[in-house]
Amino acid sequence: MPQPTPRAHVRVPCSTSNLGAGFDCVGIALDRWLAAEAWLEGDAATPVLTRGGALAALGDAPADDDLLVRGVALACEAAGRAMPRGLSITATSDIPVARGLGSSAAALVAGALLADALLGLGLGATRVAMLGATEEGHPDNVAPMLLGGAVLGVPRGDGWAFAPLTMHPDVAAVVAIPTFQTSTRAMRAALPPEVPHRIAVQAAGKSAALVRGLADADAALLAHALDDVLHVPFRRALIPGYDAVVDAARGAGAWGATLSGAGSSLIALAPRDAVERVGAAMRDAWAAHGIESEAWPAPVAGGATTSAG
């Protein structure tokens, strides 16, 4: 049985999810991180939080509303334990908030992993992925964050099944991160409650194309998969300059581009030798719409790590 530790440290990567046709089921861990440390000191009922990096934008938001604390609570509930008293957490992150890179999921995962290590709960990464997927309602952020690389997650019974996906070494990602944010709630609200059967058939074919295209670096399959029909058509109008940025990425050599998560970032998949020019083209396209952005050649990351002491 795992033993409690005086201090626990975690690092959780960001993720890009959906990737066009992989809506709510496919994600990839990318190389930006949330790092956090937790310990027990005193007897205060309310956790003490110190936020840095991108998390500083949350200001003095109440600890009870913080997703790090929610992650701790989820892990404790799953293990049949009470929320610990005297909990202190310091966290810093270079994952942009509300940009479609899983900043909320990373906080949730970090909190659960901190509790697992600090209190010796014995949950492990897969159980934490199950908890996080259930809390979020979809697995495509938390699963790659915990397991690393590209991951498929699907409902199974009252839980979830996860499987690693092969990514060909020639497949590279470029993320264009604008200065404006999007609301995940608003992007969800933009989706219709149902779609015609013919659209569902197209979506199924495109999701299969995504899996095989990632494995083989198949240009035609990836172009087909990234041109989504299930969610992007209803969301693109909420992203200023969406069509221009996607067209610019393709024109610079990308196989395609689409929303990262629910946006506002866009992700392009491209051959490795095209990454720099694709990123520059996406940045320039947004600039033409008066929007500043960062073009990030995004390495694929391994899963979250935990250490004690």
Secondary structure in CASP SS format (residue, H / E / C, confidence):
PFRMAT SS
TARGET T0000
AUTHOR 0000-0000-0000
METHOD secondary structure of the structure
MODEL  1
M C 1.00
P C 1.00
Q C 1.00
P C 1.00
T C 1.00
P C 1.00
R E 1.00
A E 1.00
H E 1.00
V E 1.00
R E 1.00
V E 1.00
P E 1.00
C E 1.00
S E 1.00
T E 1.00
S E 1.00
N E 1.00
L C 1.00
G C 1.00
A C 1.00
G E 1.00
F E 1.00
D E 1.00
C E 1.00
V E 1.00
G E 1.00
I E 1.00
A E 1.00
L E 1.00
D E 1.00
R E 1.00
W E 1.00
L E 1.00
A E 1.00
A E 1.00
E E 1.00
A E 1.00
W E 1.00
L E 1.00
E C 1.00
G C 1.00
D C 1.00
A C 1.00
A C 1.00
T C 1.00
P C 1.00
V E 1.00
L E 1.00
T E 1.00
R E 1.00
G E 1.00
G E 1.00
A H 1.00
L H 1.00
A H 1.00
A H 1.00
L H 1.00
G C 1.00
D C 1.00
A C 1.00
P C 1.00
A H 1.00
D H 1.00
D H 1.00
D C 1.00
L H 1.00
L H 1.00
V H 1.00
R H 1.00
G H 1.00
V H 1.00
A H 1.00
L H 1.00
A H 1.00
C H 1.00
E H 1.00
A H 1.00
A H 1.00
G C 1.00
R C 1.00
A C 1.00
M C 1.00
P C 1.00
R C 1.00
G C 1.00
L E 1.00
S E 1.00
I E 1.00
T E 1.00
A E 1.00
T E 1.00
S E 1.00
D C 1.00
I C 1.00
P C 1.00
V C 1.00
A C 1.00
R C 1.00
G C 1.00
L C 1.00
G C 1.00
S H 1.00
S H 1.00
A H 1.00
A H 1.00
A H 1.00
L H 1.00
V H 1.00
A H 1.00
G H 1.00
A H 1.00
L H 1.00
L H 1.00
A H 1.00
D H 1.00
A H 1.00
L H 1.00
L H 1.00
G C 1.00
L C 1.00
G C 1.00
L C 1.00
G H 1.00
A H 1.00
T H 1.00
R H 1.00
V H 1.00
A H 1.00
M H 1.00
L H 1.00
G H 1.00
A H 1.00
T H 1.00
E H 1.00
E H 1.00
G C 1.00
H C 1.00
P C 1.00
D C 1.00
N C 1.00
V H 1.00
A H 1.00
P H 1.00
M H 1.00
L H 1.00
L H 1.00
G C 1.00
G C 1.00
A E 1.00
V E 1.00
L E 1.00
G E 1.00
V E 1.00
P E 1.00
R E 1.00
G C 1.00
D C 1.00
G E 1.00
W E 1.00
A E 1.00
F E 1.00
A E 1.00
P E 1.00
L E 1.00
T C 1.00
M C 1.00
H C 1.00
P C 1.00
D C 1.00
V E 1.00
A E 1.00
A E 1.00
V E 1.00
V E 1.00
A E 1.00
I E 1.00
P E 1.00
T C 1.00
F C 1.00
Q C 1.00
T C 1.00
S C 1.00
T H 1.00
R H 1.00
A H 1.00
M H 1.00
R H 1.00
A H 1.00
A C 1.00
L C 1.00
P C 1.00
P C 1.00
E C 1.00
V C 1.00
P C 1.00
H H 1.00
R H 1.00
I H 1.00
A H 1.00
V H 1.00
Q H 1.00
A H 1.00
A H 1.00
G H 1.00
K H 1.00
S H 1.00
A H 1.00
A H 1.00
L H 1.00
V H 1.00
R H 1.00
G H 1.00
L H 1.00
A H 1.00
D H 1.00
A C 1.00
D C 1.00
A H 1.00
A H 1.00
L H 1.00
L H 1.00
A H 1.00
H H 1.00
A H 1.00
L H 1.00
D C 1.00
D C 1.00
V C 1.00
L C 1.00
H C 1.00
V H 1.00
P H 1.00
F H 1.00
R H 1.00
R H 1.00
A H 1.00
L H 1.00
I C 1.00
P C 1.00
G C 1.00
Y H 1.00
D H 1.00
A H 1.00
V H 1.00
V H 1.00
D H 1.00
A H 1.00
A H 1.00
R H 1.00
G H 1.00
A C 1.00
G C 1.00
A C 1.00
W C 1.00
G E 1.00
A E 1.00
T E 1.00
L E 1.00
S C 1.00
G C 1.00
A C 1.00
G C 1.00
S C 1.00
S C 1.00
L E 1.00
I E 1.00
A E 1.00
L E 1.00
A E 1.00
P E 1.00
R H 1.00
D H 1.00
A H 1.00
V H 1.00
E H 1.00
R H 1.00
V H 1.00
G H 1.00
A H 1.00
A H 1.00
M H 1.00
R H 1.00
D H 1.00
A H 1.00
W H 1.00
A H 1.00
A C 1.00
H C 1.00
G C 1.00
I C 1.00
E C 1.00
S E 1.00
E E 1.00
A E 1.00
W E 1.00
P E 1.00
A E 1.00
P C 1.00
V E 1.00
A C 1.00
G C 1.00
G C 1.00
A C 1.00
T E 1.00
T E 1.00
S E 1.00
A E 1.00
G C 1.00
END
